[in-house]
Amino acid sequence: MRQERMSWAATRADMLVAPAWSTLEKLLLAVICAATLFFALVTPPFQAPDENQHYMKALLLSEGRTLAEQRGERIGAELPRAALDLHAVDFPSDVPPAPRRFERGTLTHAWAADAARPGRYFADFPNVANYAPTLYAPGALGLIAGDALGLPRLGAFYAGRFVNALAALAMLIAALRLLPFGRIALLATALLPTFCYQNGSLSPDAVINGLGFLGLALALRVGFMGSAPLRSAGLFAIAPLLALAKGVYLPLMMAGLRWPQGRRDRRALLLIAAIAAGGAAFMLWMKMSGGSQALYHIVSRKTGEAVTTAPLADQLAVILHDPLAYVRILCSSVVERAPVYALQIVGRFGWNAILLPLAAYALGAVMLGAAVLSGSGARFGFGQRLWWLAVAAGVALLVETAMYLTGTALGADYIQGTQGRYFLPVLPLVLLALMPGDPVPGARAVFAGAAMILLAVAALCVVDSFWVHGFVTTDGMPPHQSLVRALLLPSPRW
């Protein structure tokens, strides 16, 4: 009985000192950095999801402008032709009649093509028109640096990628330093090939993931190690940036909420105030950007037909008219798409077109399982773990609902556009909730070994699919005839 009381008291006590970095953790961080920069270099331009639109948005910011403009049904901005033709001419992302393979000659030609592409023209990027400029600041700085160095547009594009990747790695390192326990949970998520691949692109995912990790780590540090002036300032700086990145991730910071441990314990109020400040920043940006929603065309995953996304107000009215019907839509969509989410969380490249060998996904499951068994280094009660799972589930439901409101046809009986990578900021909290306090013997070695093998396989698959054998660009799993090939080769070679 005495031992049970001591264990309960330990779950309530604050942790005054975060654990020191282990040699293994430092090694794994180095692997993440190397993999991220490798993908930034090896992935051809515009071969990450929506990277062409993100490039145009970063290019707009690099010219000192933050807001897109509407011309008829088009939403975008007038930009240099030499930059836009990188995607339109040199590195298109349409669906070709045969598998696409990139060659060094394409890079050489694009590097020298600027002089033959004078002038400017209007570029359409409705999908990202209302995204906050803070998401594109690192990429825009890279583009500016490339221009200052006299690089051609292709060189500046890669400079933007590398600065974006370095910013993501800097935020990851800061989050790892702030996290008061369970560092393996962050490392496990960051070691997933999808995470490194997205951070090595010009996608704002690099900033979104980094801010999501920072917000979670800082909230947990305040909640379990106490507030201090610098930590409080950090909360009120990170929360608005996280809300501007993707408002659905702001509730992640609620993971730091705990029952007050005395009348003078103001940590919960501090966290709530920071979250409220984040919500206010999001509303302010929506007002500054005009508050209008950019509609765009999508291909229905149910019918294959071209449809238009729904106006937010109209889609919200559909939900409010019959909330139970929406709950059924939500449940059926999650169940139907869960296998796709699992594949995309671990590793899926290009425009969601290149899958790893199927055996690699089993290795990814082993890696995440071993990460959980590696322990958090702290003991928590059932209530605390249940709260973390509730926060994670709430954020996931917000992600799905946001996609139904803004990325799905009006009144559809399914949710369109959700991708597994959208759940990466939530994954560390789920792993933390499942981790025992102490590591299972041998678990950390299995975790590290599986993670490094998985990233090595992913690196080989990306090189092979883009530069050696080619790939298909359509979303989905290409047909295959041999189970052995599917287990051991990436999807373009099935």
Phi, psi and omega per residue, in radians:
M1 nan -0.773 3.115
R2 -1.048 -0.714 -3.130
Q3 -1.140 -0.660 3.109
E4 -1.118 -0.719 3.122
R5 -1.117 -0.669 3.125
M6 -1.152 -0.692 3.124
S7 -1.139 -0.715 3.119
W8 -1.125 -0.714 3.133
A9 -1.121 -0.602 -3.134
A10 -1.141 -0.585 3.130
T11 -1.248 -0.389 -3.123
R12 -1.589 -0.364 -3.033
A13 -1.292 2.565 3.058
D14 -1.299 2.620 3.075
M15 -1.726 2.021 -2.993
L16 -1.531 -0.348 -3.083
V17 -2.360 2.192 3.054
A18 -1.310 2.573 -3.093
P19 -1.170 2.630 3.103
A20 -1.243 2.710 3.097
W21 -1.185 2.378 3.034
S22 -1.571 2.846 3.107
T23 -1.066 -0.676 3.133
L24 -1.098 -0.749 -3.141
E25 -1.109 -0.690 3.099
K26 -1.131 -0.696 3.115
L27 -1.105 -0.776 -3.114
L28 -1.166 -0.624 3.068
L29 -1.109 -0.704 3.092
A30 -1.091 -0.666 3.103
V31 -1.117 -0.733 3.109
I32 -1.067 -0.785 3.134
C33 -1.074 -0.786 -3.124
A34 -1.128 -0.754 -3.124
A35 -1.146 -0.724 3.138
T36 -1.070 -0.828 -3.131
L37 -1.217 -0.560 3.070
F38 -1.086 -0.839 3.141
F39 -1.127 -0.629 3.110
A40 -1.074 -0.598 -3.109
L41 -1.458 -0.725 -2.957
V42 -1.487 -0.551 -3.109
T43 -1.225 2.186 3.108
P44 -1.062 2.725 3.137
P45 -0.973 2.432 3.020
F46 1.176 0.425 -3.140
Q47 -1.833 0.201 2.896
A48 -1.748 2.684 -3.065
P49 -0.937 2.200 3.082
D50 1.046 0.359 -3.073
E51 -1.136 -0.513 3.103
N52 -1.109 -0.737 3.125
Q53 -1.228 -0.670 3.104
H54 -1.136 -0.625 3.091
Y55 -1.085 -0.760 -3.137
M56 -1.134 -0.662 3.114
K57 -1.168 -0.731 3.090
A58 -1.149 -0.652 3.111
L59 -1.114 -0.699 3.080
L60 -1.034 -0.792 -3.139
L61 -1.164 -0.630 3.131
S62 -1.125 -0.376 3.082
E63 -1.583 0.116 3.083
G64 1.530 0.229 3.132
R65 -1.991 2.563 -3.097
T66 -2.048 -0.402 -3.029
L67 -1.947 2.390 3.032
A68 -1.352 2.939 3.102
E69 -2.229 2.758 -3.125
Q70 -1.899 2.253 3.064
R71 -2.190 1.746 -3.048
G72 1.167 -2.162 3.107
E73 -1.610 -0.012 -3.094
R74 -1.693 2.479 3.120
I75 -2.231 2.124 -3.117
G76 3.077 -2.370 -3.104
A77 -2.844 2.784 3.045
E78 -1.445 2.181 -3.033
L79 -2.376 2.883 -3.122
P80 -1.082 2.340 3.133
R81 -1.077 -0.675 -3.105
A82 -1.035 -0.585 3.109
A83 -1.360 -0.767 -3.079
L84 -1.174 -0.563 -3.117
D85 -1.260 -0.241 3.027
L86 -0.979 -0.720 3.098
H87 -1.516 -0.785 -3.038
A88 -1.132 -0.560 -3.045
V89 -1.991 -0.904 -2.961
D90 -1.447 -0.789 -3.022
F91 -2.261 1.131 -3.122
P92 -1.214 2.776 3.135
S93 -2.120 0.391 3.080
D94 -1.313 3.123 -3.120
V95 -1.669 1.895 -3.112
P96 -1.429 2.874 3.135
P97 -1.239 -0.351 -3.135
A98 -2.303 2.814 3.108
P99 -0.943 2.456 -3.085
R100 -1.669 2.378 3.059
R101 -2.325 2.312 3.141
F102 -1.563 2.654 3.141
E103 -2.319 2.747 -3.125
R104 -1.058 -0.584 -3.125
G105 -1.052 -0.550 3.103
T106 -1.121 -0.723 3.096
L107 -1.124 -0.752 -3.134
T108 -1.079 -0.769 3.137
H109 -1.119 -0.806 -3.123
A110 -1.123 -0.595 -3.131
W111 -1.086 -0.581 -3.053
A112 -1.823 0.177 -2.967
A113 -1.600 -0.123 -2.997
D114 -1.037 -0.733 -3.048
A115 -1.077 -0.506 -3.117
A116 -1.526 0.111 -3.080
R117 -2.260 1.148 -3.128
P118 -1.360 2.922 3.011
G119 1.520 -3.012 -3.103
R120 -2.420 2.750 2.975
Y121 -2.637 2.905 -3.033
F122 -1.364 2.209 3.134
A123 -1.866 2.423 -3.085
D124 -1.776 2.096 3.059
F125 -2.468 1.142 -3.060
P126 -1.146 -0.537 -3.088
N127 -1.027 -0.569 -3.027
V128 -2.091 0.200 -3.021
A129 -1.015 -0.654 -3.065
N130 -1.669 0.110 3.110
Y131 -1.172 2.511 -3.116
A132 -1.174 2.535 -3.140
P133 -1.132 -0.402 3.126
T134 -1.042 -0.486 3.118
L135 -1.154 -0.456 -3.008
Y136 -1.909 0.090 -3.094
A137 -1.048 -0.826 3.132
P138 -1.088 -0.798 3.126
G139 -1.081 -0.712 3.123
A140 -1.125 -0.684 3.089
L141 -1.078 -0.678 3.091
G142 -1.132 -0.714 3.095
L143 -1.109 -0.722 3.108
I144 -1.105 -0.739 3.125
A145 -1.106 -0.713 3.111
G146 -1.079 -0.734 3.096
D147 -1.128 -0.720 -3.127
A148 -1.125 -0.533 3.121
L149 -1.438 -0.030 3.134
G150 1.361 0.336 3.134
L151 -1.305 2.633 3.002
P152 -1.180 3.022 -3.080
R153 -1.006 -0.653 3.114
L154 -1.137 -0.732 3.102
G155 -1.113 -0.714 3.106
A156 -1.132 -0.623 3.084
F157 -1.020 -0.834 3.141
Y158 -1.181 -0.577 3.057
A159 -1.091 -0.716 3.076
G160 -1.073 -0.721 3.098
R161 -1.051 -0.824 -3.059
F162 -1.190 -0.692 3.099
V163 -1.150 -0.692 3.078
N164 -1.048 -0.767 3.130
A165 -1.141 -0.732 3.136
L166 -1.125 -0.663 3.085
A167 -1.111 -0.718 3.121
A168 -1.104 -0.743 3.137
L169 -1.169 -0.645 3.108
A170 -1.111 -0.725 3.110
M171 -1.188 -0.639 3.087
L172 -1.085 -0.805 -3.141
I173 -1.097 -0.727 3.117
A174 -1.090 -0.732 3.132
A175 -1.127 -0.712 3.118
L176 -1.109 -0.627 3.128
R177 -1.263 -0.566 -3.104
L178 -1.409 -0.538 -3.034
L179 -1.055 2.186 -3.062
P180 -1.386 -0.253 -3.138
F181 -2.860 2.883 3.034
G182 1.170 0.655 -3.127
R183 -1.012 -0.530 -3.141
I184 -1.063 -0.535 -3.130
A185 -1.104 -0.740 3.082
L186 -1.204 -0.760 -3.126
L187 -1.079 -0.708 -3.126
A188 -1.076 -0.737 3.115
T189 -1.160 -0.754 -3.109
A190 -1.220 -0.346 3.119
L191 -1.470 -0.146 3.106
L192 -1.190 2.385 -3.107
P193 -0.971 -0.674 3.122
T194 -1.045 -0.727 -3.136
F195 -1.072 -0.873 -3.133
C196 -1.125 -0.666 -3.115
Y197 -1.131 -0.829 3.139
Q198 -1.147 -0.684 3.119
N199 -1.202 -0.373 3.105
G200 -1.604 0.309 3.119
S201 -2.045 -3.085 3.059
L202 -1.613 0.336 -3.140
S203 -1.369 2.538 3.030
P204 -1.195 -0.103 3.035
D205 -0.939 -0.582 3.123
A206 -1.023 -0.761 3.138
V207 -1.322 -0.717 -3.123
I208 -1.066 -0.858 3.135
N209 -1.084 -0.757 -3.125
G210 -1.100 -0.777 3.132
L211 -1.217 -0.608 3.065
G212 -1.074 -0.762 3.098
F213 -1.139 -0.747 3.139
L214 -1.106 -0.783 3.137
G215 -1.075 -0.761 3.124
L216 -1.129 -0.827 -3.087
A217 -1.116 -0.747 -3.116
L218 -1.208 -0.673 3.098
A219 -1.104 -0.736 3.113
L220 -1.188 -0.616 3.127
R221 -1.152 -0.766 3.102
V222 -1.159 -0.755 -3.098
G223 -1.141 -0.579 -3.031
F224 -1.977 -0.197 3.130
M225 -2.144 0.039 3.082
G226 1.596 2.794 3.139
S227 -1.579 2.731 3.071
A228 -2.655 2.784 -3.093
P229 -0.928 -0.754 -3.116
L230 -1.200 -0.695 3.115
R231 -1.156 -0.709 3.130
S232 -1.104 -0.751 3.093
A233 -1.086 -0.682 3.108
G234 -1.078 -0.721 3.116
L235 -1.034 -0.799 -3.072
F236 -1.354 -0.183 3.011
A237 -1.565 -0.752 -3.059
I238 -1.299 -0.708 -3.064
A239 -0.999 -0.847 3.100
P240 -1.121 -0.656 3.123
L241 -1.130 -0.679 3.110
L242 -1.172 -0.703 3.124
A243 -1.134 -0.672 3.113
L244 -1.236 -0.518 3.104
A245 -1.164 -1.015 3.043
K246 -2.763 1.922 -3.064
G247 -1.007 -0.453 -3.104
V248 -1.153 -0.337 -3.121
Y249 -1.578 -0.153 -3.120
L250 -1.008 -0.689 3.125
P251 -1.099 -0.185 3.048
L252 -0.971 -0.537 -3.102
M253 -1.215 -0.223 3.065
M254 -1.216 -0.190 3.090
A255 -1.071 -0.420 3.137
G256 -1.449 -0.098 -3.120
L257 -1.210 2.316 3.067
R258 -2.404 2.800 3.097
W259 -1.158 2.287 -3.118
P260 -0.946 2.408 -3.083
Q261 -1.781 0.340 3.100
G262 2.908 2.925 -3.103
R263 -1.112 -0.506 -3.109
R264 -1.603 0.074 -3.140
D265 -1.404 1.844 -3.070
R266 -1.865 0.240 -3.050
R267 -1.124 -0.706 3.138
A268 -1.110 -0.756 3.121
L269 -1.115 -0.656 3.126
L270 -1.101 -0.782 3.129
L271 -1.133 -0.751 3.139
I272 -1.106 -0.702 3.125
A273 -1.129 -0.694 3.124
A274 -1.145 -0.728 3.108
I275 -1.110 -0.706 3.102
A276 -1.106 -0.675 3.095
A277 -1.113 -0.653 3.075
G278 -1.105 -0.767 3.104
G279 -1.080 -0.676 3.113
A280 -1.137 -0.694 3.121
A281 -1.100 -0.695 3.122
F282 -1.105 -0.783 -3.134
M283 -1.142 -0.657 3.125
L284 -1.112 -0.738 3.124
W285 -1.133 -0.709 3.112
M286 -1.049 -0.666 3.114
K287 -1.215 -0.742 -3.123
M288 -1.141 -0.634 -3.091
S289 -1.450 0.064 3.099
G290 1.792 -0.283 3.096
G291 1.189 0.132 -3.111
S292 -1.624 2.573 3.137
Q293 -1.667 2.310 3.100
A294 -1.525 2.022 3.090
L295 -1.488 2.612 -3.137
Y296 -2.611 2.860 -3.101
H297 -1.525 2.465 3.085
I298 -2.352 2.872 3.047
V299 -1.782 2.080 -3.094
S300 -1.052 2.254 3.107
R301 -1.302 -0.170 3.110
K302 -1.614 -0.802 -3.025
T303 -1.889 -0.310 -3.074
G304 1.356 0.076 -3.133
E305 -1.568 2.707 3.068
A306 -1.349 2.196 3.129
V307 -2.324 2.937 3.123
T308 -1.897 2.465 3.086
T309 -1.096 2.712 -3.037
A310 -1.524 2.573 2.943
P311 -1.054 2.384 -3.034
L312 -0.980 -0.805 -3.098
A313 -1.076 -0.707 -3.134
D314 -1.188 -0.712 3.140
Q315 -1.200 -0.655 3.078
L316 -1.099 -0.651 3.094
A317 -1.100 -0.616 3.089
V318 -1.086 -0.776 3.134
I319 -1.117 -0.812 -3.091
L320 -1.188 -0.491 3.121
H321 -1.138 -0.653 -3.132
D322 -2.570 1.398 -3.102
P323 -1.014 -0.626 -3.131
L324 -1.145 -0.632 3.095
A325 -1.118 -0.668 3.110
Y326 -1.185 -0.635 3.086
V327 -1.050 -0.706 3.102
R328 -1.143 -0.722 3.097
I329 -1.069 -0.777 -3.136
L330 -1.053 -0.848 -3.104
C331 -1.131 -0.790 -3.106
S332 -1.150 -0.673 3.137
S333 -1.163 -0.746 3.138
V334 -1.120 -0.787 3.139
V335 -1.090 -0.766 -3.102
E336 -1.158 -0.661 -3.027
R337 -1.698 -0.086 -3.085
A338 -0.955 -0.768 3.095
P339 -1.068 -0.643 3.107
V340 -1.158 -0.750 3.109
Y341 -1.022 -0.745 -3.112
A342 -1.073 -0.775 3.117
L343 -1.113 -0.756 -3.087
Q344 -1.222 -0.563 3.097
I345 -1.128 -0.727 -3.101
V346 -1.328 -0.978 -3.104
G347 -3.034 1.977 3.033
R348 -2.623 2.206 -2.890
F349 -2.085 3.054 -3.006
G350 1.156 -2.636 3.063
W351 -1.508 1.064 -3.102
N352 1.050 0.561 -3.030
A353 -1.898 -0.400 -3.021
I354 -1.905 2.037 3.086
L355 -1.723 2.606 2.988
L356 -1.219 2.889 2.925
P357 -0.943 2.464 -3.056
L358 -1.035 -0.524 3.108
A359 -1.103 -0.470 -3.131
A360 -1.181 -0.513 3.126
Y361 -1.247 -0.605 3.022
A362 -1.107 -0.679 3.079
L363 -1.113 -0.675 3.083
G364 -1.086 -0.683 3.093
A365 -1.129 -0.698 3.081
V366 -1.092 -0.741 -3.127
M367 -1.078 -0.825 -3.135
L368 -1.178 -0.664 3.086
G369 -1.106 -0.745 3.103
A370 -1.167 -0.555 3.081
A371 -1.102 -0.752 3.095
V372 -1.063 -0.779 -3.113
L373 -1.265 -0.153 3.103
S374 -1.279 -0.250 3.037
G375 1.454 2.677 -3.125
S376 -1.656 -0.256 -3.085
G377 1.413 0.161 3.124
A378 -2.605 2.687 -3.109
R379 -1.857 2.362 -3.135
F380 -2.344 2.617 3.099
G381 -1.395 3.015 -3.111
F382 -1.098 -0.672 -3.122
G383 -1.077 -0.731 3.131
Q384 -1.131 -0.756 3.129
R385 -1.123 -0.699 3.130
L386 -1.130 -0.654 3.098
W387 -1.094 -0.782 3.129
W388 -1.078 -0.735 3.114
L389 -1.140 -0.633 3.117
A390 -1.149 -0.735 3.103
V391 -1.085 -0.799 -3.138
A392 -1.077 -0.782 3.130
A393 -1.120 -0.679 3.118
G394 -1.092 -0.747 3.110
V395 -1.126 -0.738 3.126
A396 -1.061 -0.709 3.108
L397 -1.173 -0.607 3.069
L398 -1.123 -0.697 3.103
V399 -1.044 -0.848 -3.129
E400 -1.105 -0.746 -3.119
T401 -1.164 -0.678 3.097
A402 -1.073 -0.684 3.120
M403 -1.210 -0.599 3.088
Y404 -1.189 -0.676 -3.096
L405 -1.254 -0.636 -2.970
T406 -2.084 -0.177 -3.057
G407 -2.240 0.267 -3.069
T408 -2.265 2.631 3.114
A409 -1.104 2.650 -3.079
L410 -1.054 2.196 3.067
G411 1.257 0.244 -3.110
A412 -1.115 2.642 3.117
D413 -1.682 0.498 3.105
Y414 -2.685 2.902 3.089
I415 -1.860 2.282 -3.043
Q416 -1.894 2.466 2.890
G417 1.618 -0.179 3.130
T418 -1.182 2.353 3.130
Q419 -2.157 2.655 -3.092
G420 -0.994 -0.592 -3.104
R421 -1.093 -0.350 3.117
Y422 -1.170 -0.306 -3.106
F423 -1.684 0.004 -3.132
L424 -1.055 -0.717 3.103
P425 -1.110 -0.366 -3.106
V426 -1.522 -0.464 -2.997
L427 -1.013 -0.746 -3.135
P428 -1.007 -0.645 -3.131
L429 -1.183 -0.655 3.077
V430 -1.112 -0.782 3.127
L431 -1.091 -0.726 3.104
L432 -1.040 -0.727 -3.113
A433 -1.131 -0.451 -3.095
L434 -1.663 -0.241 -3.028
M435 -1.274 2.360 2.948
P436 -1.255 2.930 3.130
G437 -1.201 -0.770 -3.096
D438 -1.850 2.579 -3.136
P439 -1.257 2.562 2.981
V440 -1.354 2.331 -3.104
P441 -0.932 2.277 3.114
G442 1.502 -0.186 -3.055
A443 -1.145 -0.702 -3.088
R444 -1.189 -0.604 3.095
A445 -1.166 -0.745 3.104
V446 -1.110 -0.757 3.122
F447 -1.026 -0.867 -3.104
A448 -1.142 -0.763 -3.141
G449 -1.103 -0.802 -3.141
A450 -1.114 -0.694 -3.115
A451 -1.126 -0.762 -3.107
M452 -1.218 -0.657 3.082
I453 -1.139 -0.740 -3.127
L454 -1.071 -0.771 3.130
L455 -1.177 -0.636 3.096
A456 -1.120 -0.753 3.096
V457 -1.086 -0.743 -3.141
A458 -1.097 -0.730 3.137
A459 -1.073 -0.766 3.117
L460 -1.128 -0.685 -3.127
C461 -1.149 -0.701 -3.141
V462 -1.133 -0.806 3.120
V463 -1.073 -0.813 -3.103
D464 -1.108 -0.780 -3.038
S465 -1.288 -0.599 -3.122
F466 -1.503 -0.688 -2.912
W467 -2.000 -0.243 -3.046
V468 -1.973 -1.151 -3.046
H469 -1.735 -0.262 -3.125
G470 1.519 3.055 -3.047
F471 -2.689 2.883 3.020
V472 -1.753 2.641 -3.060
T473 -1.809 -0.091 -3.136
T474 -1.288 2.493 3.114
D475 -1.234 2.459 3.119
G476 2.144 -3.129 -3.087
M477 -1.758 2.016 -3.138
P478 -1.034 2.632 3.141
P479 -1.168 2.630 3.111
H480 -2.517 2.735 -3.124
Q481 -1.916 -0.335 -3.026
S482 -2.133 2.147 3.100
L483 -1.114 -0.628 -3.139
V484 -1.095 -0.754 3.115
R485 -1.116 -0.703 3.139
A486 -1.146 -0.568 -3.141
L487 -1.305 -0.528 -2.951
L488 -1.993 -0.172 -3.092
L489 -2.198 2.697 3.060
P490 -1.183 2.802 -2.967
S491 -1.014 -0.604 3.122
P492 -1.055 -0.299 -3.090
R493 -1.872 0.210 3.095
W494 -1.242 nan nan
